[in-house]
Amino acid sequence: MLTTANLTLRFLLELAAIGALGLWGFRTGSGPLVKAALGLGAPALAMVVWGLFVAPKASVAVADPVRLLVSLAVFGAAAAALHATGADALVWVFAGLVAVNVTLLHGFGVG
């Protein structure tokens, strides 16, 4: 049951990362087209990278350490995006939940 709860948390963190990257993009761009390109492009890039290397049915099989590094890169980019938008309190909450989640996933032998 704890494994299922942690996998659910992982999914919610993935969604939060996509949302953070989208928020960053829409707030960062200098004009409507750039805002739309960044706001849609950054999350899309993260989803493609996640689907290729990290997802349970990833298209590219990589060793666990590589998968961990890619997932931490995506989550790190999301944390940086939150920081760039001024949501510093959320950065700490997000990063803390990611740290707990990754630790538990590896402890359960899932990630």
DOPA-606077 format. One record per residue (C-alpha): residue number from 1; residue in three letters; y, x, z. Coordinates in steps of 0.1 Angstrom, whole numbers, m for minus. Example, Ala and Ser with C-alpha at 12.3 -4.5 7.8 and 13.67 -1.06 7.14 Angstrom:
R  seq  type      v      u      w
R    1   ALA    m45    123     78
R    2   SER    m11    137     71
END
This chain:
R  seq  type      v      u      w
R    1   MET      0      0      0
R    2   LEU     24     29      8
R    3   THR     16     44    m26
R    4   THR     25     11    m43
R    5   ALA     58      9    m24
R    6   ASN     66     45    m33
R    7   LEU     58     38    m70
R    8   THR     81      8    m68
R    9   LEU    108     30    m53
R   10   ARG    103     54    m82
R   11   PHE    108     27   m107
R   12   LEU    140     15    m90
R   13   LEU    153     51    m89
R   14   GLU    146     54   m126
R   15   LEU    166     22   m132
R   16   ALA    194     35   m109
R   17   ALA    195     68   m129
R   18   ILE    199     49   m161
R   19   GLY    227     28   m146
R   20   ALA    245     58   m132
R   21   LEU    244     76   m165
R   22   GLY    257     44   m182
R   23   LEU    285     40   m157
R   24   TRP    295     76   m161
R   25   GLY    296     72   m199
R   26   PHE    317     41   m199
R   27   ARG    342     56   m174
R   28   THR    344     91   m190
R   29   GLY    351     83   m226
R   30   SER    387     86   m239
R   31   GLY    386     55   m262
R   32   PRO    364     24   m267
R   33   LEU    341     40   m292
R   34   VAL    336     72   m272
R   35   LYS    331     51   m240
R   36   ALA    304     30   m258
R   37   ALA    288     61   m273
R   38   LEU    286     79   m240
R   39   GLY    278     47   m220
R   40   LEU    249     38   m242
R   41   GLY    239     73   m254
R   42   ALA    235     91   m221
R   43   PRO    211     65   m207
R   44   ALA    192     63   m240
R   45   LEU    188    101   m240
R   46   ALA    175    100   m205
R   47   MET    150     73   m214
R   48   VAL    137     92   m244
R   49   VAL    133    124   m223
R   50   TRP    116    104   m196
R   51   GLY     93     87   m220
R   52   LEU     84    119   m238
R   53   PHE     76    141   m207
R   54   VAL     76    122   m174
R   55   ALA     63     86   m179
R   56   PRO     27     79   m169
R   57   LYS     18     75   m206
R   58   ALA     41    102   m218
R   59   SER     40    111   m255
R   60   VAL     40    149   m248
R   61   ALA     14    162   m223
R   62   VAL     30    188   m200
R   63   ALA     19    206   m169
R   64   ASP     28    189   m136
R   65   PRO     55    216   m127
R   66   VAL     72    209   m160
R   67   ARG     71    172   m155
R   68   LEU     86    176   m121
R   69   LEU    114    198   m134
R   70   VAL    122    173   m162
R   71   SER    122    144   m137
R   72   LEU    145    163   m114
R   73   ALA    168    172   m143
R   74   VAL    171    135   m151
R   75   PHE    177    125   m115
R   76   GLY    201    155   m111
R   77   ALA    221    144   m141
R   78   ALA    223    109   m126
R   79   ALA    235    123    m93
R   80   ALA    261    144   m111
R   81   ALA    272    113   m130
R   82   LEU    276     94    m98
R   83   HIS    297    123    m84
R   84   ALA    318    124   m115
R   85   THR    326     87   m111
R   86   GLY    337     92    m75
R   87   ALA    307     75    m59
R   88   ASP    300    104    m35
R   89   ALA    284     82     m8
R   90   LEU    259     69    m34
R   91   VAL    251    105    m45
R   92   TRP    238    113    m11
R   93   VAL    218     81     m8
R   94   PHE    204     85    m43
R   95   ALA    195    122    m38
R   96   GLY    179    115     m5
R   97   LEU    158     87    m18
R   98   VAL    147    109    m48
R   99   ALA    138    137    m24
R  100   VAL    117    114     m2
R  101   ASN    101     98    m32
R  102   VAL     91    130    m50
R  103   THR     78    144    m17
R  104   LEU     56    114    m11
R  105   LEU     44    111    m47
R  106   HIS     32    147    m45
R  107   GLY     18    141    m11
R  108   PHE     m2    112    m24
R  109   GLY    m13    132    m54
R  110   VAL      4    107    m78
R  111   GLY     33    128    m92
END
